[in-house]
Amino acid sequence: MPEGPEIRRAADRVHRQLAGRRLDDAWFAFPELARQAASLIGREVNAVDSWGKALLTRFDDGRVLYSHNQLYGVWKLHDAEREPDTGRSLRVRLVAEGRAASLYSASDVSLWDEEKLDEHPFLSRLGPDLLTHGVTVEQAMARLLEPRFRRRGLGGLLLDQALFAGIGNYLRSEILFFAGLHHRTRPQSLEEEGLSRLAQCILSVTRQAYDEAGVTNRPDWASADRALGASRRRWRFAVFERDGLPCHACGAAIVRTSVSSRRLYSCPDCQSEPR
């Protein structure tokens, strides 16, 4: 499933397609939304951004179209007069000045007044988005030490969207590796330097995944793998999906385990278990 960086990149593409333009047409497959479609005609799209794995299309009258791709949803961008070549089921279509954005195969779509977004049953449970909400290292450190989070092992905690929205399975493994931390480590057990390093890695690894289309590996390590003919799937990550391969930093074999019912990859030497 796409993680926060992939959803934010999708939001950026829809933003470039529609933002600053007024809707000429709006179509929804869902009856409740279909009844509101006409009220969107003439409305300008102010922005399209993301919160975790949700995409938010913001209109100039203060309404926000919420959509969640779930497992199979996908936005396709196209000319208004040209239908995308797909067998997927159309759920939403927004048309502005000859440009169209069409959402296929998603089922979680709703229209909200912006001031009521904090009442949304999904968004209200999310922590801040690492790419949208301007989280600082200091804020990340403080959040990790909140009473509801500080005593939990990082392997499960980092997947909790109430901590930070958008961290998924590959980001979890990569963040813990670059922070040099075992998945059983708890925030409250870290000295200030270790907590700061963790917070910095949470932000920097997520930002790199966004900037580089899912690549979280160090450039020199990625280059070395590419020189050996490795596939993108192999050189893209530092540890994720590299079980049995040597750690780029120390040479120990990367191991795979299951934490919170999800696979996690780590270096047994660089990420030693806390005592």
KOLMI-375772 format. One record per residue: residue in three letters; x, y, z of N, C-alpha, C in turn. Coordinates in steps of 0.02 Angstrom, whole numbers, plus 50000, padded with zeros to 5 digits. Layout:
BEGIN
ALAXYZXYZXYZ ...
END
This chain:
BEGIN
MET500434994050000500005000050000500445006250000 PRO500275011349961500675017449961500705020650030 GLU501275023650046501355027050110501305034650100 GLY501405038350153501305045550150501655049050092 PRO502295047550079502635050950024502315049849956 GLU502065043649944501745042249880501075045949873 ILE500705046249928500065049849926500195057349917 ARG500715060049949500855067149940501065068649868 ARG501445064149837501635065149767501015064849722 ALA500545060449738499915060149700499525066649709 ALA499515069249771499175075549784499495081249744 ASP500155081149741500505086349702500305086249629 ARG500225080249601500045079649530499335082349519 VAL498875080549564498195083149557498185090749568 HIS498595093149614498655100349625498865103949562 ARG499385101349530499625104649468499095104449413 GLN498675099349413498165098749362497585103549373 LEU497395104749436496775108349449496845114949487 ALA497355115749527497395121449572497405128049533 GLY497035133049559496985139549527496485139749470 ARG496115134249460495625133949405494925132749434 ARG494425135149398493725134249420493425128149386 LEU493025124549424492725118349398492185119849346 ASP492245116449290491725116549239491245110849248 ASP491475105549282491045099749292491295095849351 ALA490845092549385491015088049440490535082149436 TRP490795076149442490395070049438490595065349493 PHE490105062349527490235057549580489795051449570 ALA490085045649584489705039449579489255038349640 PHE489395041849694489035040849757488435045549760 PRO487835042749773487225046849770487245053149814 GLU487495052549875487505058349919487945063849891 LEU488515062149863488955067149832488665069549766 ALA488345065249729488065067249664487575072949672 ARG487205072849728486715078149740487055084949753 GLN487695084849771488055091049785488505093249727 ALA488535089149675489005090549620488885097349588 ALA488255099249576488105105549543488355111549584 SER488365110849650488585116449692489335117749687 LEU489705113049657490425114049648490595117349582 ILE490135117649536490265120749472490415128249482 GLY490965130549454491175137449462491625138649522 ARG491685133749566492125134449624492845133449601 GLU493295137449630494005136849615494335131849661 VAL494785127849634495185123249675495775127249703 ASN495775128249768496315132049799496955127949805 ALA496885121649826497475117549837497265110249842 VAL497745105849831497665098749842498255096549884 ASP498135093749943498675091349985498475084650015 SER498875082350062498735075750091498815075950166 TRP498485071150198498565070150270498615062650280 GLY499215060250293499315053050295499175050050227 LYS498705045450224498535042150161497895044850131 ALA497665050550156497065053750129497275059750086 LEU496905060850033497025066549988496465071549998 LEU496635077950004496145083250019496165088449963 THR495595089149929495525094149876495125100049906 ARG495435105849909495155111649945494865116749895 PHE494245118749907493895123449863493855130349895 ASP493735135349853493755142249877493155144249921 ASP492655139849928492095141349972492165138050040 GLY492765135250054492895132250119492725124850124 ARG492495121850069492365114750070492985110850050 VAL493005104650072493585100250059493325093450038 LEU493565091049981493405084349959493925079549987 TYR493695075050030494125069950060494095063650018 SER494665060750004494675054249970495245050049997 HIS495125043650003495635038850027495675033349975 ASN496275032349948496365027449895496275020249919 GLN496365019049984496355012250011496845007949970 LEU496665001749955497134997349921497174998549846 TYR496615000349815496585000149743496445006849709 GLY496295011949747496115018349717496705021649681 VAL496555025249628497075028749591496785034849556 TRP497145040349559496965046349521497295046249453 LYS496915047649401497195048249334497055055249308 LEU497555058449279497505065249252497475064949176 HIS497035068949147496945068349074496585074549048 ASP496585075248982496195080448950495455078848959 ALA495055084048967494345083048979494005079048924 GLU494245079648863493925076348806494205069448793 ARG494685067248833494985060748820494925056348881 GLU494575050748875494475046148930495115042048941 PRO495315041049004495885036649017495745029548994 ASP496255026148972496195019248950496255014749011 THR495695013149042495705009049102495055005249109 GLY495094999549141494494995649154494234996649225 ARG494535001349261494325002749329493655006349331 SER493345006349390492695009649400492805016949420 LEU492495021449383492565028549397492155030349459 ARG492465033949505492135036049567492035043649570 VAL492535047449546492505054749549492835057549486 ARG492535062749459492865066449405492775073949416 LEU493335077549416493335084849421493635087649358 VAL493285092349326493515095349263493575102849272 ALA494145105549253494275112749259494675115149199 GLU494365119549161494705122849104495035117849058 GLY494675112549041494915107648994495345102249023 ARG495505102749088495905097649121495455093649167 ALA495605087149174495205082849216495635078649262 ALA495365077349321495655072649368495115067649386 SER495255061249375494755056049386495025051049438 LEU494595049549487494775044749539494415038149524 TYR494805032849521494525026249506494615021449565 SER494135017049574494175011249618494185012849693 ALA494125019149713494105020949784493375021249806 SER493255019749870492575019849896492485024649955 ASP493025027349981492985031850039493075039050016 VAL492525042249999492525049149973491975053050006 SER492105059150028491585063250059491775070650053 LEU491275074850061491365082150055491235085250124 TRP491695089550146491675092350213491775099850212 ASP491485103250262491675110150275492345109950312 GLU492805114250292493485113950320493495114350395 GLU493075118550425493095119350497492835113150534 LYS492545108350497492295102250529492735096250514 LEU493305097350482493735091650465493985087950527 ASP494045091650583494275088250644493755083450671 GLU493155083350643492645078550662492625072450616 HIS493045072550564493055066950517493265060550554 PRO492905055050545493055048950584493755046150573 PHE494065047350516494745045050503495255050450521 LEU495175056450496495665061750507495725063550581 SER495185062950618495195064850688495645060350730 ARG495815054550703496245049850739496975050450719 LEU497125054650670497805055050644498235060150682 GLY498875058550685499355063450708499535068050650 PRO499995072750662500185077450608500515073850550 ASP500395076450490500705073850430501415076550425 LEU501895072150414502595074150414502785078450355 LEU502395078150301502555081950241502105088050231 THR501535088250265501055093550254501045098650311 HIS501155096450372501025100650430501645103950460 GLY502205103650426502795107450449503065105250516 VAL503075098750530503315096150593504065097550599 THR504275100150657504985101350669505285095650710 VAL505955095550714506285090450755506065091050828 GLU506025097150853505825098250922505115095750935 GLN504675097050888503975094750895503935087150893 ALA504335084150849504345076850844504605073750909 MET505125076550937505395074051000504865074551055 ALA504535080151059504025081151111503455076151102 ARG503265074851040502705070151029502905063051048 LEU503515061051033503745054351051503735053251127 LEU503805058651164503815058151237503135059351270 GLU502615060151230501955060751260501785054251297 PRO501415054751352501265048851393500975042951354 ARG500555044251304500245038651267500715035151220 PHE501305038151206501775035251159502435033051190 ARG502655036251243503355035651266503545028651290 ARG503065024651312503235018051340503165012451288 ARG503015014051228502895008951177503525007551135 GLY503615001351116504164999551072504095002851005 LEU504655005050977504635008950915504375004850856 GLY504474998250857504244994250801503504994650790 GLY503114994850844502394995650837502195002950835 LEU502535007050874502345014050880502385017850814 LEU502905016650775502995020450713502445019150662 LEU502105013450668501555012050623500895014950647 ASP500885017550708500275020450736500175027350705 GLN499655027950665499535034250630499335039950677 ALA499185038350740499055043550789499695047150809 LEU500265043950800500915047150815501075052050760 PHE501205049450701501315053550641500955050250583 ALA500615054050543500235051250488500695050250428 GLY500655044350398501005043150335501565038050338 ILE501795036250399502335031250405502035024350396 GLY502295020650347502085013850335502665009050344 ASN502615003250313503074997850329503784999150305 TYR503875001450244504575002550222504895008350258 LEU504505013650271504795019250308504995017250378 ARG504595013150411504765010950479505445007550480 SER505555002750436506204999150436506785003950421 GLU506685008350373507225012850353507375018050408 ILE506855020650440506955025550494507345022350552 LEU507135016450573507485013150629508205011550612 PHE508325009550550509025008050531509455014350534 PHE509235019650502509645025650501509705028950570 ALA509225027650614509275030150682509695025450726 GLY509865019450699510275014750737509905011750796 LEU509245010650790508845008450847508495001850833 HIS508464997750885508094991450883507354992850889 HIS506944988450861506224989650861505924989250931 ARG506274986250979506004985951048506184992151089 THR506594996351063506765002551099506145006751111 ARG506115009751170505555014151187505805021351190 PRO505405026151169505625033151171505865035351239 GLN505535033151292505725035451359506415033051381 SER506665027751347507325025151366507895028751331 LEU507745033151285508265036451246508535042751281 GLU509185043651277509475049951297509275055251247 GLU509395061551264509185066951219509495066351150 GLU510135064251146510465063651081510125058351039 GLY509965052651069509635047251032508935049051011 LEU508575052651055507905054751037507915059850981 SER508405064350983508475069350930508645065850864 ARG509095060950866509275057350804508665053750775 LEU508265050650818507665047250795507185052250762 ALA507065057850795506615062950767506865065450700 GLN507525066750696507815069050633507725063850578 CYS507815057450595507745052150544507015051350523 ILE506555052050569505845051650551505695056850498 LEU505945062950508505815068350460506215067550396 SER506865066150402507295066150343507175060150297 VAL507055054250326506925048350284506265049150247 THR505755051750282505115052950250505175058150195 ARG505545063450208505645068650158506035065950098 GLN506545061950109506915059150053506475054550011 ALA506055050550044505595046150007505135050249963 TYR504925056049988504495060449948504895063649891 ASP505475066349906505875069849855506115065149800 GLU506265058849819506585054149772506135048349752 ALA505485049449755504995044449731505095037649763 GLY505155037549830505185031349866505875028649881 VAL506405032049859507085029949873507295032649942 THR507515028249986507745030350052508475028450066 ASN508785025050019509485022950028509955028850022 ARG510555028250052511075033250043511305033249970 PRO511435039049941511635039249870512235034949854 ASP512745034949897513345031049882513205023549885 TRP512785021449932512605014349936512175012349876 ALA511725016549857511295015149799511715014649736 SER512195019249729512625019249669513035012849666 ALA513295010549723513695004449725513274998449704 ASP512654998149726512214992649706512054992949632 ARG511924998949608511774999649536512364997549493 ALA512964999149516513564997349479513644989749474 LEU513344986149521513364978849520512774975849482 GLY512364980249452511804977949412511174976449452 ALA511134978949514510544977649555509924981049527 SER509354978049538508714980949517508544986849563 ARG508084991049540507874996749581507594994349647 ARG507224988849646506934986249708507474984649759 ARG508064982949736508614981249782508994987449804 TRP509154992149758509564997849778509165003549808 ARG508495003149802508065008449828508115009349903 PHE508185003749940508175003950013508855002150043 ALA508945004350106509545002450143509464995550175 VAL508864994050203508754987550234508114984150211 PHE507604987950195506944984950179506994980350119 GLU506724974250127506734968950076507444966850056 ARG507924967650103508614965650089508834959950136 ASP508374956050161508554950650207509054945850174 GLY509574944250213510104939750189510664943350154 LEU510564949550134511084953450101511504957150153 PRO512134958850137512554962250186512334969350199 CYS512374971350262512244978250281512744982750248 HIS512514988250219512964993050186513474995950236 ALA513284996450298513714999750347514224995150379 CYS514014988850395514474984550434514584977750403 GLY514184975750354514264969350321513874963550350 ALA513564964550408513154959150437512544957850394 ALA512284951750396511704950050355511074953350383 ILE510704956650338510074959750357509574954150375 VAL509194955250428508704950150449507994952850442 ARG507544948150433506834949750428506464946750487 THR506024950650517505614948150572504914950950563 SER504454949150607503774951750604503634955650669 VAL503424961750661503264966150718502594969450703 SER502124968850749501444971350739501134968450676 SER501274961950665501004958150608501234960850541 ARG501774964550540502054967150478502804965550476 ARG503054964350417503754962550410504204968650423 LEU504744967450459505224972650475505924970050461 TYR506334974350432507014972550413507504976850453 SER508054973550475508534977250515509224974050512 CYS509714977750536510394975150542510504973150615 PRO510674966850629510754964650699511344967950735 ASP511834970350697512404973650728512304981150737 CYS512054984350685511954991650689511354993550732 GLN510904988750743510294990150781510224984950837 SER510694984950882510704979850935510124980750983 GLU509894975051010509314975151054509484978451120 PRO509044982751146509184986151209509214981151267 ARG509634982651317509704978351375509234980451431 
END
